[in-house]
C-alpha cells in the first residue's frame, strides 16, 4: 500500500518550501520534497519526529 502524503501547511505552492509527510505505520514517519516525489525520503521514528517538530517550528 502506498503511503498517504500530506503537504505541510507551511509549504508554499510553487516555492522552495515544499515538504510532505506520511505515516505508513506506527514505526515510521516519512518526509519528502513534494517537488520530487520519486526522490529521496527521510524515515524517522515517531520519537525523532516529535523531537524535530519544535525545532522546525522555531525556524
CHARMM internal coordinates of N, CA and C (Angstrom, degrees):
IC EDIT
DIST 1 N 1 CA 1.4442
DIST 1 CA 1 C 1.5316
ANGL 1 N 1 CA 1 C 109.23
DIST 1 C 2 N 1.3147
ANGL 1 CA 1 C 2 N 116.12
DIHE 1 N 1 CA 1 C 2 N 134.93
DIST 2 N 2 CA 1.4559
ANGL 1 C 2 N 2 CA 121.39
DIHE 1 CA 1 C 2 N 2 CA 179.33
DIST 2 CA 2 C 1.5283
ANGL 2 N 2 CA 2 C 109.41
DIHE 1 C 2 N 2 CA 2 C -77.52
DIST 2 C 3 N 1.3383
ANGL 2 CA 2 C 3 N 116.78
DIHE 2 N 2 CA 2 C 3 N 140.22
DIST 3 N 3 CA 1.4628
ANGL 2 C 3 N 3 CA 118.85
DIHE 2 CA 2 C 3 N 3 CA 178.21
DIST 3 CA 3 C 1.5247
ANGL 3 N 3 CA 3 C 111.77
DIHE 2 C 3 N 3 CA 3 C -67.91
DIST 3 C 4 N 1.3167
ANGL 3 CA 3 C 4 N 116.69
DIHE 3 N 3 CA 3 C 4 N 149.39
DIST 4 N 4 CA 1.4641
ANGL 3 C 4 N 4 CA 122.51
DIHE 3 CA 3 C 4 N 4 CA 175.83
DIST 4 CA 4 C 1.5269
ANGL 4 N 4 CA 4 C 108.12
DIHE 3 C 4 N 4 CA 4 C -88.62
DIST 4 C 5 N 1.3199
ANGL 4 CA 4 C 5 N 116.01
DIHE 4 N 4 CA 4 C 5 N 112.82
DIST 5 N 5 CA 1.4578
ANGL 4 C 5 N 5 CA 121.95
DIHE 4 CA 4 C 5 N 5 CA -177.15
DIST 5 CA 5 C 1.5186
ANGL 5 N 5 CA 5 C 110.26
DIHE 4 C 5 N 5 CA 5 C -88.94
DIST 5 C 6 N 1.3344
ANGL 5 CA 5 C 6 N 116.06
DIHE 5 N 5 CA 5 C 6 N 137.88
DIST 6 N 6 CA 1.4578
ANGL 5 C 6 N 6 CA 122.77
DIHE 5 CA 5 C 6 N 6 CA 179.28
DIST 6 CA 6 C 1.5264
ANGL 6 N 6 CA 6 C 107.77
DIHE 5 C 6 N 6 CA 6 C -123.28
DIST 6 C 7 N 1.3345
ANGL 6 CA 6 C 7 N 115.73
DIHE 6 N 6 CA 6 C 7 N 125.19
DIST 7 N 7 CA 1.4595
ANGL 6 C 7 N 7 CA 120.29
DIHE 6 CA 6 C 7 N 7 CA -179.24
DIST 7 CA 7 C 1.5291
ANGL 7 N 7 CA 7 C 109.53
DIHE 6 C 7 N 7 CA 7 C -76.20
DIST 7 C 8 N 1.3102
ANGL 7 CA 7 C 8 N 116.03
DIHE 7 N 7 CA 7 C 8 N 137.89
DIST 8 N 8 CA 1.4577
ANGL 7 C 8 N 8 CA 121.44
DIHE 7 CA 7 C 8 N 8 CA 177.87
DIST 8 CA 8 C 1.5195
ANGL 8 N 8 CA 8 C 110.64
DIHE 7 C 8 N 8 CA 8 C -60.99
DIST 8 C 9 N 1.3124
ANGL 8 CA 8 C 9 N 116.46
DIHE 8 N 8 CA 8 C 9 N 142.16
DIST 9 N 9 CA 1.4652
ANGL 8 C 9 N 9 CA 120.72
DIHE 8 CA 8 C 9 N 9 CA 177.04
DIST 9 CA 9 C 1.5228
ANGL 9 N 9 CA 9 C 111.18
DIHE 8 C 9 N 9 CA 9 C -67.83
DIST 9 C 10 N 1.3167
ANGL 9 CA 9 C 10 N 117.85
DIHE 9 N 9 CA 9 C 10 N -15.03
DIST 10 N 10 CA 1.4625
ANGL 9 C 10 N 10 CA 121.91
DIHE 9 CA 9 C 10 N 10 CA 177.69
DIST 10 CA 10 C 1.5198
ANGL 10 N 10 CA 10 C 112.36
DIHE 9 C 10 N 10 CA 10 C -90.25
DIST 10 C 11 N 1.3267
ANGL 10 CA 10 C 11 N 118.29
DIHE 10 N 10 CA 10 C 11 N -6.25
DIST 11 N 11 CA 1.4554
ANGL 10 C 11 N 11 CA 121.40
DIHE 10 CA 10 C 11 N 11 CA 179.60
DIST 11 CA 11 C 1.5193
ANGL 11 N 11 CA 11 C 109.98
DIHE 10 C 11 N 11 CA 11 C -71.61
DIST 11 C 12 N 1.3222
ANGL 11 CA 11 C 12 N 115.17
DIHE 11 N 11 CA 11 C 12 N 145.25
DIST 12 N 12 CA 1.4572
ANGL 11 C 12 N 12 CA 120.87
DIHE 11 CA 11 C 12 N 12 CA 176.09
DIST 12 CA 12 C 1.5257
ANGL 12 N 12 CA 12 C 108.30
DIHE 11 C 12 N 12 CA 12 C -97.64
DIST 12 C 13 N 1.3284
ANGL 12 CA 12 C 13 N 118.64
DIHE 12 N 12 CA 12 C 13 N 146.89
DIST 13 N 13 CA 1.4671
ANGL 12 C 13 N 13 CA 120.81
DIHE 12 CA 12 C 13 N 13 CA -173.97
DIST 13 CA 13 C 1.5285
ANGL 13 N 13 CA 13 C 114.54
DIHE 12 C 13 N 13 CA 13 C -56.12
DIST 13 C 14 N 1.3250
ANGL 13 CA 13 C 14 N 117.32
DIHE 13 N 13 CA 13 C 14 N -47.96
DIST 14 N 14 CA 1.4675
ANGL 13 C 14 N 14 CA 119.81
DIHE 13 CA 13 C 14 N 14 CA -177.09
DIST 14 CA 14 C 1.5194
ANGL 14 N 14 CA 14 C 112.11
DIHE 13 C 14 N 14 CA 14 C -123.96
DIST 14 C 15 N 1.3004
ANGL 14 CA 14 C 15 N 116.91
DIHE 14 N 14 CA 14 C 15 N 12.64
DIST 15 N 15 CA 1.4561
ANGL 14 C 15 N 15 CA 120.26
DIHE 14 CA 14 C 15 N 15 CA -174.15
DIST 15 CA 15 C 1.5104
ANGL 15 N 15 CA 15 C 113.78
DIHE 14 C 15 N 15 CA 15 C -94.25
DIST 15 C 16 N 1.2969
ANGL 15 CA 15 C 16 N 115.19
DIHE 15 N 15 CA 15 C 16 N -168.85
DIST 16 N 16 CA 1.4563
ANGL 15 C 16 N 16 CA 120.80
DIHE 15 CA 15 C 16 N 16 CA -174.90
DIST 16 CA 16 C 1.5319
ANGL 16 N 16 CA 16 C 113.36
DIHE 15 C 16 N 16 CA 16 C -77.38
DIST 16 C 17 N 1.3241
ANGL 16 CA 16 C 17 N 118.58
DIHE 16 N 16 CA 16 C 17 N -13.41
DIST 17 N 17 CA 1.4572
ANGL 16 C 17 N 17 CA 121.30
DIHE 16 CA 16 C 17 N 17 CA -175.03
DIST 17 CA 17 C 1.5151
ANGL 17 N 17 CA 17 C 110.42
DIHE 16 C 17 N 17 CA 17 C -105.38
DIST 17 C 18 N 1.3102
ANGL 17 CA 17 C 18 N 116.37
DIHE 17 N 17 CA 17 C 18 N 88.98
DIST 18 N 18 CA 1.4639
ANGL 17 C 18 N 18 CA 121.12
DIHE 17 CA 17 C 18 N 18 CA -178.04
DIST 18 CA 18 C 1.5206
ANGL 18 N 18 CA 18 C 108.93
DIHE 17 C 18 N 18 CA 18 C -131.37
DIST 18 C 19 N 1.3171
ANGL 18 CA 18 C 19 N 115.29
DIHE 18 N 18 CA 18 C 19 N 92.49
DIST 19 N 19 CA 1.4587
ANGL 18 C 19 N 19 CA 121.32
DIHE 18 CA 18 C 19 N 19 CA -177.24
DIST 19 CA 19 C 1.5177
ANGL 19 N 19 CA 19 C 109.43
DIHE 18 C 19 N 19 CA 19 C -114.06
DIST 19 C 20 N 1.3277
ANGL 19 CA 19 C 20 N 115.44
DIHE 19 N 19 CA 19 C 20 N 137.30
DIST 20 N 20 CA 1.4580
ANGL 19 C 20 N 20 CA 121.29
DIHE 19 CA 19 C 20 N 20 CA 175.08
DIST 20 CA 20 C 1.5214
ANGL 20 N 20 CA 20 C 108.53
DIHE 19 C 20 N 20 CA 20 C -126.09
DIST 20 C 21 N 1.3167
ANGL 20 CA 20 C 21 N 115.45
DIHE 20 N 20 CA 20 C 21 N 148.10
DIST 21 N 21 CA 1.4590
ANGL 20 C 21 N 21 CA 120.94
DIHE 20 CA 20 C 21 N 21 CA 177.58
DIST 21 CA 21 C 1.5256
ANGL 21 N 21 CA 21 C 109.64
DIHE 20 C 21 N 21 CA 21 C -128.49
DIST 21 C 22 N 1.3216
ANGL 21 CA 21 C 22 N 114.98
DIHE 21 N 21 CA 21 C 22 N 154.86
DIST 22 N 22 CA 1.4615
ANGL 21 C 22 N 22 CA 121.64
DIHE 21 CA 21 C 22 N 22 CA 176.32
DIST 22 CA 22 C 1.5207
ANGL 22 N 22 CA 22 C 108.09
DIHE 21 C 22 N 22 CA 22 C -146.23
DIST 22 C 23 N 1.3078
ANGL 22 CA 22 C 23 N 115.51
DIHE 22 N 22 CA 22 C 23 N 150.05
DIST 23 N 23 CA 1.4688
ANGL 22 C 23 N 23 CA 121.76
DIHE 22 CA 22 C 23 N 23 CA 176.41
DIST 23 CA 23 C 1.5317
ANGL 23 N 23 CA 23 C 107.57
DIHE 22 C 23 N 23 CA 23 C -125.28
DIST 23 C 24 N 1.3355
ANGL 23 CA 23 C 24 N 117.22
DIHE 23 N 23 CA 23 C 24 N 85.34
DIST 24 N 24 CA 1.4586
ANGL 23 C 24 N 24 CA 119.93
DIHE 23 CA 23 C 24 N 24 CA -175.78
DIST 24 CA 24 C 1.5300
ANGL 24 N 24 CA 24 C 113.66
DIHE 23 C 24 N 24 CA 24 C -69.52
DIST 24 C 25 N 1.3227
ANGL 24 CA 24 C 25 N 116.83
DIHE 24 N 24 CA 24 C 25 N -21.23
DIST 25 N 25 CA 1.4614
ANGL 24 C 25 N 25 CA 120.95
DIHE 24 CA 24 C 25 N 25 CA 177.92
DIST 25 CA 25 C 1.5288
ANGL 25 N 25 CA 25 C 108.27
DIHE 24 C 25 N 25 CA 25 C -157.76
DIST 25 C 26 N 1.3123
ANGL 25 CA 25 C 26 N 116.97
DIHE 25 N 25 CA 25 C 26 N -175.04
DIST 26 N 26 CA 1.4610
ANGL 25 C 26 N 26 CA 120.93
DIHE 25 CA 25 C 26 N 26 CA -176.11
DIST 26 CA 26 C 1.5244
ANGL 26 N 26 CA 26 C 113.55
DIHE 25 C 26 N 26 CA 26 C -78.38
DIST 26 C 27 N 1.3336
ANGL 26 CA 26 C 27 N 118.22
DIHE 26 N 26 CA 26 C 27 N -6.41
DIST 27 N 27 CA 1.4617
ANGL 26 C 27 N 27 CA 120.53
DIHE 26 CA 26 C 27 N 27 CA -174.15
DIST 27 CA 27 C 1.5211
ANGL 27 N 27 CA 27 C 114.33
DIHE 26 C 27 N 27 CA 27 C -109.43
DIST 27 C 28 N 1.3270
ANGL 27 CA 27 C 28 N 118.64
DIHE 27 N 27 CA 27 C 28 N -6.40
DIST 28 N 28 CA 1.4663
ANGL 27 C 28 N 28 CA 120.94
DIHE 27 CA 27 C 28 N 28 CA -175.84
DIST 28 CA 28 C 1.5268
ANGL 28 N 28 CA 28 C 111.75
DIHE 27 C 28 N 28 CA 28 C -139.66
DIST 28 C 29 N 1.3096
ANGL 28 CA 28 C 29 N 115.24
DIHE 28 N 28 CA 28 C 29 N 142.01
DIST 29 N 29 CA 1.4594
ANGL 28 C 29 N 29 CA 123.81
DIHE 28 CA 28 C 29 N 29 CA 167.05
DIST 29 CA 29 C 1.5268
ANGL 29 N 29 CA 29 C 105.31
DIHE 28 C 29 N 29 CA 29 C -118.00
DIST 29 C 30 N 1.3160
ANGL 29 CA 29 C 30 N 116.90
DIHE 29 N 29 CA 29 C 30 N 124.33
DIST 30 N 30 CA 1.4621
ANGL 29 C 30 N 30 CA 121.50
DIHE 29 CA 29 C 30 N 30 CA -179.90
DIST 30 CA 30 C 1.5219
ANGL 30 N 30 CA 30 C 109.42
DIHE 29 C 30 N 30 CA 30 C -102.06
DIST 30 C 31 N 1.3247
ANGL 30 CA 30 C 31 N 116.28
DIHE 30 N 30 CA 30 C 31 N 142.88
DIST 31 N 31 CA 1.4613
ANGL 30 C 31 N 31 CA 122.73
DIHE 30 CA 30 C 31 N 31 CA 179.52
DIST 31 CA 31 C 1.5184
ANGL 31 N 31 CA 31 C 107.49
DIHE 30 C 31 N 31 CA 31 C -131.48
DIST 31 C 32 N 1.3455
ANGL 31 CA 31 C 32 N 116.61
DIHE 31 N 31 CA 31 C 32 N 135.30
DIST 32 N 32 CA 1.4689
ANGL 31 C 32 N 32 CA 120.31
DIHE 31 CA 31 C 32 N 32 CA 178.30
DIST 32 CA 32 C 1.5248
ANGL 32 N 32 CA 32 C 110.26
DIHE 31 C 32 N 32 CA 32 C -146.20
DIST 32 C 33 N 1.3166
ANGL 32 CA 32 C 33 N 115.04
DIHE 32 N 32 CA 32 C 33 N 165.83
DIST 33 N 33 CA 1.4636
ANGL 32 C 33 N 33 CA 123.38
DIHE 32 CA 32 C 33 N 33 CA 173.69
DIST 33 CA 33 C 1.5219
ANGL 33 N 33 CA 33 C 106.93
DIHE 32 C 33 N 33 CA 33 C -86.90
DIST 33 C 34 N 1.3210
ANGL 33 CA 33 C 34 N 117.74
DIHE 33 N 33 CA 33 C 34 N 118.63
DIST 34 N 34 CA 1.4646
ANGL 33 C 34 N 34 CA 120.28
DIHE 33 CA 33 C 34 N 34 CA -176.11
DIST 34 CA 34 C 1.5254
ANGL 34 N 34 CA 34 C 112.93
DIHE 33 C 34 N 34 CA 34 C -65.85
DIST 34 C 35 N 1.3279
ANGL 34 CA 34 C 35 N 117.69
DIHE 34 N 34 CA 34 C 35 N -19.32
DIST 35 N 35 CA 1.4596
ANGL 34 C 35 N 35 CA 120.07
DIHE 34 CA 34 C 35 N 35 CA 177.31
DIST 35 CA 35 C 1.5265
ANGL 35 N 35 CA 35 C 111.44
DIHE 34 C 35 N 35 CA 35 C -77.23
DIST 35 C 36 N 1.3329
ANGL 35 CA 35 C 36 N 116.66
DIHE 35 N 35 CA 35 C 36 N -13.48
DIST 36 N 36 CA 1.4626
ANGL 35 C 36 N 36 CA 121.69
DIHE 35 CA 35 C 36 N 36 CA -178.68
DIST 36 CA 36 C 1.5374
ANGL 36 N 36 CA 36 C 108.22
DIHE 35 C 36 N 36 CA 36 C -136.47
DIST 36 C 37 N 1.3425
ANGL 36 CA 36 C 37 N 118.15
DIHE 36 N 36 CA 36 C 37 N 67.38
DIST 37 N 37 CA 1.4647
ANGL 36 C 37 N 37 CA 120.39
DIHE 36 CA 36 C 37 N 37 CA -172.88
DIST 37 CA 37 C 1.5225
ANGL 37 N 37 CA 37 C 115.09
DIHE 36 C 37 N 37 CA 37 C -63.37
DIST 37 C 38 N 1.3103
ANGL 37 CA 37 C 38 N 118.30
DIHE 37 N 37 CA 37 C 38 N -21.77
DIST 38 N 38 CA 1.4633
ANGL 37 C 38 N 38 CA 120.70
DIHE 37 CA 37 C 38 N 38 CA 178.04
DIST 38 CA 38 C 1.5276
ANGL 38 N 38 CA 38 C 111.75
DIHE 37 C 38 N 38 CA 38 C -93.98
DIST 38 C 39 N 1.3168
ANGL 38 CA 38 C 39 N 116.70
DIHE 38 N 38 CA 38 C 39 N -0.55
DIST 39 N 39 CA 1.4607
ANGL 38 C 39 N 39 CA 121.43
DIHE 38 CA 38 C 39 N 39 CA -178.25
DIST 39 CA 39 C 1.5175
ANGL 39 N 39 CA 39 C 112.83
DIHE 38 C 39 N 39 CA 39 C -79.56
DIST 39 C 40 N 1.3240
ANGL 39 CA 39 C 40 N 115.72
DIHE 39 N 39 CA 39 C 40 N -166.66
DIST 40 N 40 CA 1.4656
ANGL 39 C 40 N 40 CA 120.21
DIHE 39 CA 39 C 40 N 40 CA -177.28
DIST 40 CA 40 C 1.5203
ANGL 40 N 40 CA 40 C 112.53
DIHE 39 C 40 N 40 CA 40 C -64.17
DIST 40 C 41 N 1.3119
ANGL 40 CA 40 C 41 N 114.59
DIHE 40 N 40 CA 40 C 41 N 154.59
DIST 41 N 41 CA 1.4657
ANGL 40 C 41 N 41 CA 122.47
DIHE 40 CA 40 C 41 N 41 CA 179.07
DIST 41 CA 41 C 1.5178
ANGL 41 N 41 CA 41 C 108.73
DIHE 40 C 41 N 41 CA 41 C -132.78
DIST 41 C 42 N 1.3057
ANGL 41 CA 41 C 42 N 114.48
DIHE 41 N 41 CA 41 C 42 N 148.79
DIST 42 N 42 CA 1.4561
ANGL 41 C 42 N 42 CA 119.95
DIHE 41 CA 41 C 42 N 42 CA 170.67
DIST 42 CA 42 C 1.5185
ANGL 42 N 42 CA 42 C 108.28
DIHE 41 C 42 N 42 CA 42 C -94.81
DIST 42 C 43 N 1.3152
ANGL 42 CA 42 C 43 N 117.17
DIHE 42 N 42 CA 42 C 43 N 140.86
DIST 43 N 43 CA 1.4615
ANGL 42 C 43 N 43 CA 122.31
DIHE 42 CA 42 C 43 N 43 CA 174.57
DIST 43 CA 43 C 1.5246
ANGL 43 N 43 CA 43 C 106.85
DIHE 42 C 43 N 43 CA 43 C -118.88
DIST 43 C 44 N 1.3219
ANGL 43 CA 43 C 44 N 115.79
DIHE 43 N 43 CA 43 C 44 N 117.48
DIST 44 N 44 CA 1.4523
ANGL 43 C 44 N 44 CA 121.68
DIHE 43 CA 43 C 44 N 44 CA -177.58
DIST 44 CA 44 C 1.5219
ANGL 44 N 44 CA 44 C 110.49
DIHE 43 C 44 N 44 CA 44 C -119.20
DIST 44 C 45 N 1.3192
ANGL 44 CA 44 C 45 N 115.42
DIHE 44 N 44 CA 44 C 45 N 152.62
DIST 45 N 45 CA 1.4598
ANGL 44 C 45 N 45 CA 118.84
DIHE 44 CA 44 C 45 N 45 CA 171.65
DIST 45 CA 45 C 1.5199
ANGL 45 N 45 CA 45 C 107.70
DIHE 44 C 45 N 45 CA 45 C -75.58
DIST 45 C 46 N 1.3085
ANGL 45 CA 45 C 46 N 118.12
DIHE 45 N 45 CA 45 C 46 N 156.85
DIST 46 N 46 CA 1.4653
ANGL 45 C 46 N 46 CA 119.17
DIHE 45 CA 45 C 46 N 46 CA 176.13
DIST 46 CA 46 C 1.5310
ANGL 46 N 46 CA 46 C 113.03
DIHE 45 C 46 N 46 CA 46 C -56.78
DIST 46 C 47 N 1.3200
ANGL 46 CA 46 C 47 N 117.66
DIHE 46 N 46 CA 46 C 47 N -34.86
DIST 47 N 47 CA 1.4673
ANGL 46 C 47 N 47 CA 121.08
DIHE 46 CA 46 C 47 N 47 CA 178.03
DIST 47 CA 47 C 1.5212
ANGL 47 N 47 CA 47 C 111.01
DIHE 46 C 47 N 47 CA 47 C -65.75
DIST 47 C 48 N 1.3326
ANGL 47 CA 47 C 48 N 117.11
DIHE 47 N 47 CA 47 C 48 N -44.93
DIST 48 N 48 CA 1.4657
ANGL 47 C 48 N 48 CA 120.56
DIHE 47 CA 47 C 48 N 48 CA 178.46
DIST 48 CA 48 C 1.5303
ANGL 48 N 48 CA 48 C 110.39
DIHE 47 C 48 N 48 CA 48 C -63.71
DIST 48 C 49 N 1.3276
ANGL 48 CA 48 C 49 N 117.95
DIHE 48 N 48 CA 48 C 49 N -40.30
DIST 49 N 49 CA 1.4614
ANGL 48 C 49 N 49 CA 122.34
DIHE 48 CA 48 C 49 N 49 CA 178.60
DIST 49 CA 49 C 1.5267
ANGL 49 N 49 CA 49 C 110.11
DIHE 48 C 49 N 49 CA 49 C -62.45
DIST 49 C 50 N 1.3241
ANGL 49 CA 49 C 50 N 117.47
DIHE 49 N 49 CA 49 C 50 N -45.76
DIST 50 N 50 CA 1.4677
ANGL 49 C 50 N 50 CA 121.98
DIHE 49 CA 49 C 50 N 50 CA -179.86
DIST 50 CA 50 C 1.5248
ANGL 50 N 50 CA 50 C 110.97
DIHE 49 C 50 N 50 CA 50 C -63.66
DIST 50 C 51 N 1.3089
ANGL 50 CA 50 C 51 N 118.08
DIHE 50 N 50 CA 50 C 51 N -32.98
DIST 51 N 51 CA 1.4656
ANGL 50 C 51 N 51 CA 122.16
DIHE 50 CA 50 C 51 N 51 CA 177.00
DIST 51 CA 51 C 1.5261
ANGL 51 N 51 CA 51 C 110.52
DIHE 50 C 51 N 51 CA 51 C -72.75
DIST 51 C 52 N 1.3279
ANGL 51 CA 51 C 52 N 117.43
DIHE 51 N 51 CA 51 C 52 N -36.93
DIST 52 N 52 CA 1.4575
ANGL 51 C 52 N 52 CA 122.22
DIHE 51 CA 51 C 52 N 52 CA -178.20
DIST 52 CA 52 C 1.5261
ANGL 52 N 52 CA 52 C 113.59
DIHE 51 C 52 N 52 CA 52 C -72.05
DIST 52 C 53 N 1.3281
ANGL 52 CA 52 C 53 N 118.19
DIHE 52 N 52 CA 52 C 53 N -36.81
DIST 53 N 53 CA 1.4659
ANGL 52 C 53 N 53 CA 121.59
DIHE 52 CA 52 C 53 N 53 CA -173.91
DIST 53 CA 53 C 1.5321
ANGL 53 N 53 CA 53 C 114.38
DIHE 52 C 53 N 53 CA 53 C -55.14
DIST 53 C 54 N 1.3305
ANGL 53 CA 53 C 54 N 120.84
DIHE 53 N 53 CA 53 C 54 N -47.51
DIST 54 N 54 CA 1.4692
ANGL 53 C 54 N 54 CA 118.97
DIHE 53 CA 53 C 54 N 54 CA 178.77
DIST 54 CA 54 C 1.5342
ANGL 54 N 54 CA 54 C 112.05
DIHE 53 C 54 N 54 CA 54 C -62.13
DIST 54 C 55 N 1.3261
ANGL 54 CA 54 C 55 N 116.86
DIHE 54 N 54 CA 54 C 55 N -35.60
DIST 55 N 55 CA 1.4688
ANGL 54 C 55 N 55 CA 120.34
DIHE 54 CA 54 C 55 N 55 CA 176.81
DIST 55 CA 55 C 1.5256
ANGL 55 N 55 CA 55 C 110.28
DIHE 54 C 55 N 55 CA 55 C -63.10
DIST 55 C 56 N 1.3439
ANGL 55 CA 55 C 56 N 116.93
DIHE 55 N 55 CA 55 C 56 N -48.89
DIST 56 N 56 CA 1.4582
ANGL 55 C 56 N 56 CA 120.87
DIHE 55 CA 55 C 56 N 56 CA -178.11
DIST 56 CA 56 C 1.5256
ANGL 56 N 56 CA 56 C 111.72
DIHE 55 C 56 N 56 CA 56 C -64.32
DIST 56 C 57 N 1.3156
ANGL 56 CA 56 C 57 N 117.23
DIHE 56 N 56 CA 56 C 57 N -36.95
DIST 57 N 57 CA 1.4651
ANGL 56 C 57 N 57 CA 120.67
DIHE 56 CA 56 C 57 N 57 CA -179.62
DIST 57 CA 57 C 1.5314
ANGL 57 N 57 CA 57 C 111.63
DIHE 56 C 57 N 57 CA 57 C -65.17
DIST 57 C 58 N 1.3099
ANGL 57 CA 57 C 58 N 116.69
DIHE 57 N 57 CA 57 C 58 N -26.21
DIST 58 N 58 CA 1.4663
ANGL 57 C 58 N 58 CA 120.13
DIHE 57 CA 57 C 58 N 58 CA -179.62
DIST 58 CA 58 C 1.5181
ANGL 58 N 58 CA 58 C 114.48
DIHE 57 C 58 N 58 CA 58 C -89.38
DIST 58 C 59 N 1.3424
ANGL 58 CA 58 C 59 N 117.20
DIHE 58 N 58 CA 58 C 59 N 0.17
DIST 59 N 59 CA 1.4794
ANGL 58 C 59 N 59 CA 119.88
DIHE 58 CA 58 C 59 N 59 CA -177.96
DIST 59 CA 59 C 1.4913
ANGL 59 N 59 CA 59 C 111.73
DIHE 58 C 59 N 59 CA 59 C -122.50
END
COOR INIT
IC SEED 1 N 1 CA 1 C
IC BUILD
